[in-house]
Amino acid sequence: MSLSGSGRIAAGLLANLMSSICIVFLNKWIYVHYSFPNMSLTLLHFVVTWLGLYICQRLGVFCPKRLPASKVLLLALSFCGFVVFTNLSLQNNTIGTYQLAKVMTTPVIILIQTIWYGKMFSLKIKLTLIPITLGVFLNSYYDVKFNVLGMLFATLGVLVTSLYQVWVGSKQHELQVNSMQLLYYQAPMSSAMLLCVVPFFEPIIGEGGIIGPWSPTAIAMVLLSGVVAFTVNLSIYWIIGNTSPVTYNMFGHFKFCITLLGGYLLFKDTLSLNQGLGIVCTLLGILAYTHFKLGEQEANKSKLVQRP
């Protein structure tokens, strides 16, 4: 990879790091202090994402490409499920449990790619999933706010997110489009789907509805959340399209430590001894994965250099 290519990927990772941490705390703040409806917030995120992309294409940042709706339908559905279930998990769990549950996305992606895409992973890589999974279980089970509903949303979020991230990478290669072109076509489809569903679960007009008596501060926070969500969505597509779903997730585990710390400081989430052990166990698994993965990449480079 060229230096400029490495620089672009580093910039994309940094943008995702900053925006992902911001969106977690912004959304949690909005839920806790304003009780803004979950699915309505997700819908606003989709709309702002599409508007942001529309402005980008009008400015000549990218050229839209027409795609068959049938090719993007499942991706649009998984996009809805991905954001809705992760937001519901955040709303019903502490930030620590929410973030640790997301760590399970990596083993699920590896399982999906192994079974349905025939991708091979070494035994050492697979073994690192044991401490990661054990750590997530310990933290979640001993969370002071442990509840069945919260864990159900967390589990569904992991399953749908894993499918979504695998499909993001495969669709970009299959349809020969870049991250902006794919998201530009898919975001309005997801918005339309969610718009049909929201009225069945949340009020639209009046107290607690998306069109309600919200304070100027609440409106400003929601709009800010939408702008940050645009950066998160775009950076996810770009990183996965230029690296891989597993690489994106392993990088995401660095965000895990920062969001945990923020949860304890901003929202007074408590931490038990067993939860602490779970976090340490998960971090050890992540470090082991990173060590083995880098070793395999170096070995593959050496083989390529030695090949005549």
TIFI-130309 format. One record per residue (C-alpha): residue in three letters; z, x, y. Coordinates in steps of 0.05 Angstrom, whole numbers, padded with zeros to 5 digits, always signed. Each point is the difference from the previous one (the first is absolute). Layout:
<sites>
alaZXY
...
</sites>
This chain:
<sites>
met+00000+00000+00000
ser-00019+00027+00069
leu+00051+00014+00054
ser-00026-00058+00042
gly+00004-00046-00061
ser+00072+00021-00013
gly+00015-00011+00074
arg-00028-00071-00002
ile+00041-00017-00063
ala+00063+00030+00032
ala-00012-00042+00062
gly-00011-00063-00042
leu+00064+00014-00040
leu+00040+00011+00065
ala-00027-00065+00030
asn+00019-00037-00063
leu+00069+00032-00002
met+00018-00019+00071
ser-00030-00070-00002
ser+00029-00017-00069
ile+00071+00019+00022
cys-00008-00039+00065
ile-00026-00063-00034
val+00058-00003-00049
phe+00052+00003+00055
leu-00039-00046+00047
asn-00009-00054-00053
lys+00072+00005-00022
trp+00023-00006+00072
ile-00045-00061+00011
tyr+00028-00034-00063
val+00072+00016+00015
his+00002-00013+00075
tyr-00053-00054+00010
ser-00010-00032-00069
phe-00075+00000+00011
pro-00036-00032-00060
asn-00023+00051-00052
met-00069-00025-00018
ser-00017-00017+00072
leu+00017+00072+00020
thr-00046+00025-00056
leu-00056-00045+00025
leu+00008+00028+00071
his-00004+00070-00029
phe-00066-00017-00034
val-00029-00030+00064
val+00021+00059+00043
thr-00029+00048-00052
trp-00067-00036+00003
leu+00000-00002+00076
gly+00016+00075+00002
leu-00058+00014-00046
tyr-00046-00045+00040
ile+00017+00040+00063
cys-00013+00064-00038
gln-00069-00021-00023
arg-00018-00025+00070
leu+00019+00069+00026
gly-00046+00032-00053
val+00056+00030-00041
phe-00033-00026-00064
cys-00060-00043-00020
pro+00016-00064-00039
lys-00033-00008-00068
arg-00014-00068-00031
leu+00033-00009-00068
pro-00005-00054-00054
ala+00062-00045+00007
ser+00009-00002-00075
lys+00009+00075-00001
val+00058-00003+00050
leu+00034-00064-00023
leu+00051+00030-00047
leu+00015+00056+00050
ala+00013-00053+00054
leu+00046-00039-00046
ser+00039+00062-00020
phe+00004+00020+00074
cys+00036-00067+00014
gly+00046+00008-00059
phe+00014+00073+00016
val+00025-00014+00071
val+00034-00067-00014
phe+00040+00024-00060
thr+00021+00066+00032
asn+00022-00037+00063
leu+00039-00051-00042
ser+00032+00059-00037
leu+00019+00032+00067
gln+00028-00067+00024
asn+00043-00012-00063
asn+00022+00071-00016
thr+00034+00058+00036
ile-00048+00052+00027
gly+00024+00048-00054
thr-00017-00046-00058
tyr-00065-00021+00033
gln-00022+00072+00008
leu+00022+00023-00068
ala-00035-00059-00034
lys-00065+00023+00033
val+00008+00067-00036
met-00017-00038-00064
thr-00071-00009+00026
thr-00017+00071-00024
pro+00016-00010-00074
val-00034-00068+00001
ile-00063+00030+00031
ile+00000+00055-00053
leu+00006-00054-00054
ile-00057-00041+00030
gln-00046+00061+00007
thr+00016+00023-00071
ile-00011-00067-00034
trp-00058-00030+00040
tyr-00034+00060+00032
gly+00008+00052-00056
lys+00031+00051+00046
met+00042+00053-00035
phe+00068+00027+00023
ser+00037+00058-00032
leu+00065-00011-00039
lys+00040+00037+00054
ile-00025-00048+00053
lys+00018-00060-00043
leu+00070+00027-00014
thr+00016+00005+00074
leu-00005-00076+00003
ile+00064-00006-00042
pro+00049+00026+00054
ile-00039-00037+00054
thr+00006-00066-00038
leu+00073+00012-00019
gly+00017+00016+00073
val-00033-00064+00025
phe+00039-00041-00052
leu+00067+00032+00018
asn-00009-00012+00075
ser-00025-00071-00008
tyr+00052-00023-00051
tyr+00059+00027+00040
asp-00025-00023+00067
val+00054-00040+00035
lys-00052-00052+00018
phe-00031-00003-00069
asn-00031-00068-00013
val-00050-00027-00051
leu-00047-00029+00053
gly-00004+00066+00037
met-00015+00038-00065
leu-00053-00051-00019
phe-00036+00010+00066
ala+00007+00076-00007
thr-00030-00002-00070
leu-00059-00044+00020
gly-00010+00045+00061
val-00005+00062-00044
leu-00050-00032-00049
val-00046-00028+00054
thr+00005+00063+00044
ser-00019+00044-00060
leu-00062-00043-00014
tyr-00018-00002+00074
gln+00004+00076+00008
val-00042+00013-00062
trp-00052-00049+00023
val-00002+00028+00071
gly-00023+00068-00027
ser-00048-00028-00053
lys-00033-00050+00048
gln-00014+00053+00053
his-00037+00042-00052
glu-00032-00060-00034
leu-00027-00031+00065
gln-00013+00066+00035
val+00040-00018+00062
asn+00053+00035+00041
ser+00070-00026+00014
met-00018-00035+00065
gln-00061-00035-00029
leu+00038-00027-00059
leu+00062-00022+00039
tyr-00044-00032+00055
tyr-00032-00045-00052
gln+00063-00013-00041
ala+00052-00013+00054
pro-00030-00066+00026
met-00007-00024-00072
ser+00074+00013-00013
ser+00017-00034+00067
ala-00038-00063-00019
met+00033-00002-00069
leu+00070+00008+00029
leu-00015-00051+00056
cys-00012-00053-00055
val+00066+00017-00034
val+00049+00008+00058
pro+00007-00075+00018
phe+00026-00014-00070
phe+00058+00049+00006
glu+00016+00007+00074
pro-00001-00043+00063
ile-00057+00011+00048
ile+00025-00034+00063
gly+00071-00006+00026
glu+00066+00035-00017
gly-00012+00056-00049
gly-00075-00008+00001
ile-00054+00050+00020
ile-00013-00044+00062
gly+00071-00009+00022
pro+00049+00013+00057
trp+00003+00075-00010
ser+00029+00045+00053
pro-00045+00050+00036
thr+00038+00056-00036
ala-00014-00031-00068
ile-00074-00009+00017
ala-00004+00073+00024
met+00033+00025-00065
val-00048-00042-00043
leu-00061+00025+00037
leu+00025+00072-00005
ser+00010-00010-00074
gly-00073-00024-00005
val-00026+00062+00035
val+00040+00045-00046
ala-00023-00040-00061
phe-00072+00014+00021
thr+00013+00075-00003
val+00036-00007-00067
asn-00057-00040-00032
leu-00055+00045+00026
ser+00037+00064-00020
ile+00013-00026-00071
tyr-00075-00013-00010
trp-00019+00067+00029
ile+00049+00041-00040
ile-00015-00034-00067
gly-00075+00005+00013
asn+00005+00075+00015
thr+00053+00019-00052
ser+00026-00047-00055
pro+00050-00057-00009
val+00049+00046-00035
thr-00003+00053+00055
tyr+00011-00054+00052
asn+00061-00025-00037
met+00031+00068-00012
phe-00007+00015+00074
gly+00032-00067+00013
his+00063+00022-00034
phe+00014+00048+00058
lys+00005-00062+00043
phe+00052-00027-00048
cys+00055+00047+00023
ile-00011-00015+00074
thr+00000-00076-00010
leu+00063+00003-00043
leu+00036+00039+00055
gly-00025-00048+00053
gly+00023-00060-00041
tyr+00071+00027-00004
leu+00002+00018+00075
leu-00035-00060+00031
phe+00018-00057-00047
lys+00066+00027-00028
asp-00025-00004-00073
thr+00056+00028-00043
leu-00009+00053-00053
ser+00041+00002-00064
leu+00009+00061-00045
asn-00046-00029-00053
gln-00054-00013+00052
gly+00007+00072+00024
leu-00010+00024-00072
gly-00061-00044-00005
ile-00030+00029+00063
val+00013+00072-00024
cys-00031-00017-00068
thr-00062-00029+00033
leu-00008+00060+00047
leu+00005+00048-00059
gly-00056-00038-00035
ile-00043+00002+00063
leu+00011+00075+00009
ala-00017+00012-00074
tyr-00063-00041+00007
thr-00022+00038+00062
his+00014+00067-00033
phe-00039-00016-00063
lys-00058-00032+00038
leu-00008+00059+00046
gly+00002+00047-00060
glu-00056-00040-00035
gln-00042+00001+00063
glu+00007+00076+00006
ala-00018+00008-00074
asn-00063-00043+00009
lys-00020+00041+00061
ser+00008+00065-00040
lys-00044-00027-00056
leu-00054-00018+00050
val+00002+00069+00032
gln-00004+00035-00068
arg-00057-00043-00025
pro-00066+00039+00005
</sites>
